[in-house]
Amino acid sequence: SPDKVRFHLPLMGGAFGRRFSSEYIAEAIAISKQIGSPVQVLWTRDDDLRHDFYRPMTYHAMKGAVNGSSIVAYYHQCLRAGGGGRGGANWGRGQVGYGIANTGSMNGGVPSVVPTGPWRSVDATFMGYVTECFFDELCAAAKLDPYQARMDLLQNGTLKECVRVAAEKAGWGKPLPSGWGRGIACYSSFGSSVAHVAEVEVKNGVPKVHRIVSAVDCGLVVNPLGARAQIEGAVVDGIATMFYSQITIDGGGVYEQTFGEFGWARMPDAPVIETHFVERPDASPSGLGEPGFPPAGPAIANAIFAACGKRVRKLPIGGKIA
């Protein structure tokens, strides 16, 4: 009867969407039914890494055109692998976000036997990287300052203000030591806008992220410490996934079993992170768990280009620029 129903709601944290896939629940139920008793099923880290729902692999073809110092065309085509389980192959049209006269985008899916699911920031995880890196390439082709070009062409007013604040707080245009570069990237997702400015040193082909300056518009900031922690975590997450994290399918299974093979950011990889909120107390709070991630990678990649003239078009890059 309803009066005998009891609910126990444990505080279990987030898991980056992994709990949307419930095969582990089915496993626990099957074992419990077999033995006729409640069970607790714990996966080892090896099991967890080798039986997951992985970030979909994507391939992007970008085309653009400049006329003198003007960017006049921008085209983006993307293919995404959609495997078994959650995370279908098709997704919405990519946002260009810039006032460019001739733009277009196409997307599609290819079959894959690898089970896929969302990462932190879902489709924005790869869209932010590709669009912001390619826009930077167009700026270089047109000999435009990447910061000023964004200020001139961005159509999202809140995102433009984040770009302005991040550049101002980072000291955009000030000289850096030899072998250093400064890069900028921005993206709006999950109701919030974020801009990052990265300062990166490249020495003997090895990049080192020294500083990230972030500007965030998430409406009303309810918990400043929690909000800042979300952005800092997203930046470190971006560094880890850009440099190290890779899943390799070998012989029909996942090769990586521990963090030793998989790779992740460690304490020496953490840069100085400065976060500034573009507060709008009259606005409702918006997303913070996802939006800091998409512009982190491209800001670093654009800084690497400024430091050594090489573009990063394949991820992860490992510890050295090819």
C-alpha positions as CSV (number, residue, x, y, z in Angstrom):
1,S,0.0,0.0,0.0
2,P,1.2,3.6,-0.5
3,D,1.7,4.2,3.2
4,K,4.4,1.5,3.2
5,V,6.4,3.0,0.3
6,R,9.7,4.4,1.4
7,F,12.1,6.3,-0.9
8,H,15.8,6.7,-0.1
9,L,17.4,9.4,-2.3
10,P,21.2,9.3,-1.9
11,L,23.4,12.2,-3.0
12,M,25.3,10.6,-5.8
13,G,26.9,13.5,-7.7
14,G,26.8,14.0,-11.4
15,A,28.7,11.5,-13.6
16,F,28.6,13.7,-16.8
17,G,25.5,12.0,-18.1
18,R,26.8,8.5,-17.7
19,R,23.9,7.6,-15.5
20,F,21.5,8.0,-18.4
21,S,22.7,4.7,-19.6
22,S,21.4,2.1,-17.2
23,E,23.0,-1.2,-18.2
24,Y,24.6,-1.4,-14.8
25,I,21.2,-1.3,-13.2
26,A,20.0,-4.2,-15.3
27,E,23.1,-6.1,-14.2
28,A,22.4,-5.5,-10.5
29,I,18.7,-6.5,-11.0
30,A,19.7,-9.7,-12.8
31,I,22.2,-10.7,-10.1
32,S,19.7,-9.8,-7.3
33,K,17.0,-12.0,-8.9
34,Q,19.4,-14.9,-9.3
35,I,20.4,-14.9,-5.6
36,G,17.1,-13.6,-4.2
37,S,18.7,-10.9,-2.2
38,P,19.7,-7.2,-2.5
39,V,23.1,-6.6,-4.0
40,Q,25.6,-3.8,-4.5
41,V,27.5,-4.1,-7.8
42,L,30.8,-2.3,-8.0
43,W,32.8,-2.1,-11.3
44,T,36.5,-2.0,-11.2
45,R,38.2,0.9,-12.9
46,D,39.3,-1.5,-15.7
47,D,35.7,-2.5,-16.2
48,D,34.5,1.1,-16.2
49,L,37.0,2.2,-18.8
50,R,36.5,-0.7,-21.1
51,H,32.7,-0.9,-21.0
52,D,31.5,2.7,-21.3
53,F,29.6,4.9,-23.7
54,Y,32.2,6.9,-25.4
55,R,32.4,10.3,-26.9
56,P,31.4,10.1,-30.5
57,M,34.3,10.5,-33.0
58,T,33.7,13.4,-35.4
59,Y,35.3,14.5,-38.6
60,H,35.0,18.1,-39.8
61,A,35.6,19.7,-43.2
62,M,35.9,23.5,-43.0
63,K,36.0,26.0,-45.9
64,G,36.2,29.7,-45.8
65,A,37.2,32.7,-47.9
66,V,38.7,36.1,-47.2
67,N,38.7,39.2,-49.4
68,G,41.6,41.5,-48.3
69,S,41.0,42.1,-44.6
70,S,37.3,40.8,-44.7
71,I,36.1,37.3,-43.9
72,V,33.4,36.7,-46.6
73,A,32.6,33.0,-46.4
74,Y,32.4,30.2,-43.8
75,Y,31.3,26.6,-44.4
76,H,31.3,23.7,-42.0
77,Q,30.5,20.0,-42.8
78,C,30.6,17.4,-40.0
79,L,30.3,13.6,-39.8
80,R,29.7,12.0,-36.4
81,A,29.9,8.4,-35.5
82,G,26.8,7.1,-33.8
83,G,27.1,3.7,-32.2
84,G,25.0,1.4,-30.1
85,G,23.3,2.8,-27.1
86,R,22.6,6.4,-26.4
87,G,24.0,9.2,-28.6
88,G,22.5,9.1,-32.1
89,A,24.5,10.1,-35.1
90,N,22.5,13.2,-36.1
91,W,22.5,16.6,-34.3
92,G,21.2,20.1,-34.9
93,R,22.7,22.6,-37.2
94,G,26.0,24.0,-35.9
95,Q,26.0,27.7,-34.8
96,V,28.3,29.9,-36.9
97,G,27.7,32.9,-34.6
98,Y,29.5,35.5,-36.7
99,G,28.1,38.1,-39.1
100,I,29.7,36.6,-42.2
101,A,27.9,37.1,-45.5
102,N,28.1,33.6,-46.9
103,T,27.8,30.7,-44.4
104,G,26.5,27.2,-44.5
105,S,26.7,23.9,-42.6
106,M,25.8,20.3,-43.2
107,N,25.9,17.3,-40.8
108,G,25.4,13.6,-40.9
109,G,26.1,10.3,-39.2
110,V,28.1,7.2,-40.0
111,P,27.5,3.8,-38.4
112,S,29.8,2.6,-35.6
113,V,29.8,-0.5,-33.4
114,V,31.3,1.6,-30.6
115,P,28.7,2.6,-28.0
116,T,28.5,6.3,-27.8
117,G,27.1,8.9,-25.4
118,P,27.6,12.6,-24.5
119,W,30.6,14.1,-22.9
120,R,30.6,17.3,-20.8
121,S,28.8,19.9,-23.0
122,V,27.5,17.2,-25.4
123,D,27.7,18.5,-29.1
124,A,29.2,21.8,-28.0
125,T,32.3,19.8,-26.9
126,F,33.4,19.4,-30.6
127,M,31.5,22.3,-32.1
128,G,33.2,24.8,-29.9
129,Y,36.6,23.5,-30.7
130,V,36.2,23.3,-34.5
131,T,34.3,26.6,-35.0
132,E,36.6,28.7,-32.8
133,C,39.8,27.2,-34.2
134,F,38.6,27.7,-37.8
135,F,37.5,31.3,-37.2
136,D,41.0,31.9,-35.8
137,E,42.5,30.5,-39.1
138,L,40.3,32.9,-41.1
139,C,41.5,35.8,-38.9
140,A,45.1,34.8,-39.7
141,A,44.4,34.5,-43.4
142,A,42.8,38.0,-43.4
143,K,45.6,39.4,-41.1
144,L,42.9,40.3,-38.5
145,D,43.5,40.5,-34.7
146,P,41.5,37.5,-33.4
147,Y,40.1,39.6,-30.5
148,Q,39.0,42.6,-32.6
149,A,37.5,40.3,-35.3
150,R,35.3,38.7,-32.7
151,M,34.2,42.0,-31.4
152,D,33.4,43.2,-34.9
153,L,31.6,40.1,-36.1
154,L,29.9,38.4,-33.1
155,Q,26.2,38.6,-33.2
156,N,25.5,37.5,-29.6
157,G,25.8,40.6,-27.4
158,T,26.4,38.7,-24.1
159,L,29.1,36.6,-25.7
160,K,30.7,39.8,-27.1
161,E,30.8,41.3,-23.7
162,C,32.5,38.2,-22.3
163,V,35.1,38.4,-25.0
164,R,35.7,42.1,-24.1
165,V,36.1,41.4,-20.4
166,A,38.3,38.3,-20.9
167,A,40.6,40.2,-23.2
168,E,40.8,43.2,-21.0
169,K,41.5,41.2,-17.8
170,A,44.1,39.1,-19.7
171,G,45.9,42.2,-21.0
172,W,45.3,41.3,-24.7
173,G,48.0,42.8,-26.8
174,K,50.7,43.1,-24.1
175,P,54.0,41.4,-25.0
176,L,54.8,37.9,-23.9
177,P,58.1,36.1,-23.4
178,S,59.7,34.5,-26.4
179,G,58.1,31.2,-27.3
180,W,54.8,32.2,-25.7
181,G,51.4,32.8,-27.4
182,R,48.1,34.2,-26.4
183,G,44.8,32.8,-27.8
184,I,41.2,33.6,-27.4
185,A,38.0,31.6,-28.0
186,C,34.3,31.9,-27.0
187,Y,31.1,30.0,-27.1
188,S,27.5,30.1,-25.9
189,S,25.8,26.9,-24.7
190,F,23.2,25.8,-22.2
191,G,22.0,29.4,-21.7
192,S,25.4,30.8,-20.8
193,S,28.3,32.6,-22.6
194,V,32.0,32.0,-21.9
195,A,35.2,33.4,-23.3
196,H,38.7,32.2,-22.4
197,V,42.1,33.8,-23.1
198,A,44.9,31.3,-22.8
199,E,48.7,32.0,-22.4
200,V,50.7,29.0,-23.6
201,E,54.5,28.4,-23.9
202,V,55.8,26.0,-26.5
203,K,59.3,24.8,-25.9
204,N,60.9,22.1,-28.1
205,G,57.5,21.3,-29.4
206,V,56.0,20.7,-25.9
207,P,53.2,23.1,-24.9
208,K,52.6,24.3,-21.4
209,V,49.5,26.2,-20.4
210,H,50.5,28.9,-18.0
211,R,47.3,31.0,-17.6
212,I,43.7,31.0,-18.5
213,V,41.5,34.1,-18.0
214,S,37.8,33.5,-18.2
215,A,34.8,35.7,-18.5
216,V,31.3,34.2,-17.9
217,D,27.8,35.4,-18.3
218,C,25.5,32.9,-16.6
219,G,22.8,35.4,-15.5
220,L,22.4,35.7,-11.8
221,V,25.3,34.1,-9.9
222,V,23.8,32.3,-6.9
223,N,26.9,30.7,-5.4
224,P,30.1,32.5,-6.5
225,L,32.4,29.8,-5.1
226,G,30.5,27.0,-6.8
227,A,30.3,28.9,-10.0
228,R,34.0,29.6,-10.1
229,A,34.7,26.0,-9.3
230,Q,32.6,24.9,-12.3
231,I,34.7,27.1,-14.7
232,E,38.0,26.0,-13.2
233,G,37.0,22.4,-13.5
234,A,35.9,22.9,-17.1
235,V,39.3,24.4,-17.9
236,V,41.3,21.6,-16.4
237,D,38.9,19.1,-18.1
238,G,39.6,20.8,-21.4
239,I,43.4,20.5,-20.9
240,A,43.1,16.8,-19.9
241,T,40.9,15.9,-22.9
242,M,42.9,18.0,-25.4
243,F,46.3,16.7,-24.4
244,Y,45.9,13.2,-23.1
245,S,42.6,11.3,-23.1
246,Q,42.1,8.8,-25.8
247,I,40.2,5.6,-26.2
248,T,41.8,3.0,-28.6
249,I,39.8,0.1,-30.0
250,D,42.2,-2.9,-30.4
251,G,41.1,-6.4,-31.3
252,G,37.4,-5.5,-30.8
253,G,37.9,-4.1,-27.4
254,V,39.1,-1.0,-25.5
255,Y,42.9,-1.1,-24.9
256,E,43.0,1.5,-22.1
257,Q,42.4,0.0,-18.6
258,T,43.8,2.5,-16.2
259,F,44.6,6.2,-16.0
260,G,48.2,5.1,-16.9
261,E,47.1,4.3,-20.4
262,F,44.2,6.7,-20.7
263,G,46.0,9.8,-19.5
264,W,44.6,12.7,-17.5
265,A,45.7,16.1,-16.4
266,R,47.9,16.2,-13.3
267,M,48.8,18.9,-10.8
268,P,51.7,20.3,-12.9
269,D,49.3,20.7,-15.9
270,A,47.1,23.1,-14.0
271,P,47.5,26.7,-15.0
272,V,46.7,29.9,-13.1
273,I,42.9,30.3,-13.7
274,E,41.2,33.7,-13.3
275,T,37.5,33.8,-13.6
276,H,35.4,37.0,-14.0
277,F,31.6,37.0,-14.0
278,V,29.7,39.4,-16.2
279,E,26.8,39.6,-13.8
280,R,23.2,40.3,-14.7
281,P,21.3,40.2,-11.4
282,D,18.0,40.8,-13.1
283,A,18.5,37.6,-15.2
284,S,17.7,34.0,-14.2
285,P,20.6,31.7,-13.4
286,S,21.7,29.6,-16.4
287,G,24.0,26.7,-17.1
288,L,27.4,26.3,-15.5
289,G,28.3,22.7,-15.6
290,E,28.8,22.6,-19.3
291,P,29.5,26.0,-20.9
292,G,33.1,26.5,-19.6
293,F,34.4,23.4,-21.5
294,P,33.8,24.2,-25.3
295,P,36.0,27.3,-25.5
296,A,38.8,26.0,-23.3
297,G,40.4,23.7,-26.0
298,P,40.3,26.2,-28.9
299,A,41.7,29.1,-26.7
300,I,44.7,26.8,-25.9
301,A,45.0,25.7,-29.6
302,N,44.9,29.3,-30.8
303,A,47.6,30.2,-28.3
304,I,49.7,27.4,-29.5
305,F,49.5,28.8,-33.0
306,A,50.4,32.2,-31.8
307,A,53.4,30.7,-30.0
308,C,54.8,28.5,-32.7
309,G,52.7,28.9,-35.9
310,K,51.3,25.3,-35.8
311,R,47.6,24.4,-35.9
312,V,46.1,21.6,-33.8
313,R,43.5,19.8,-36.0
314,K,43.5,16.4,-34.4
315,L,42.8,15.6,-30.8
316,P,44.2,14.5,-28.4
317,I,47.6,15.9,-29.3
318,G,49.7,14.0,-26.7
319,G,52.5,15.8,-25.0
320,K,54.1,17.3,-28.1
321,I,53.1,19.3,-31.2
322,A,53.9,17.4,-34.4
